[in-house]
């Protein structure tokens, strides 16, 4: 049983949030480990945007770890960090899409938007939907179950 200071409405929302954030940490962690430990660099077509891409990747990875920690601390700041991370991933994905499909982006824009919605925006909205907002006073709780 979760205590009264919970940030999400039920246990499934906690489980989903942990799995979602952990998946993105692994995804961006591979990039960070390859750059820092193995010395990988970006390919030639990314050279023009090299500094923003590195900066955004490291910031997203750091924010994901901070968000993951705040889930376990049950802090309301988790939603702020999660939403900031989501916006930065959208910016990074859009930048990458622009670079990869410079001339032929019209063919792939719908699949890009569908993938972005399915793997990022949808789960983030789902997590924000399950945000627990306790009632301010006891009158609002009359007739409601305590779990």
Secondary structure, 3 states (H helix, E strand, C coil): CCCCCCCECCHHHHHHHHHHHHHHHHHHHHHHHHHHCCCCCCCHHHHHHHHHHHHHHHHHHHHHHHHHHHHHHCCCHHHHHHHHHHHHHHHHHHHHHHHHCCCCHHHHHHHHHHHHHHHHHHHHHHHHHCECCCCCCCHHHCCCCCC
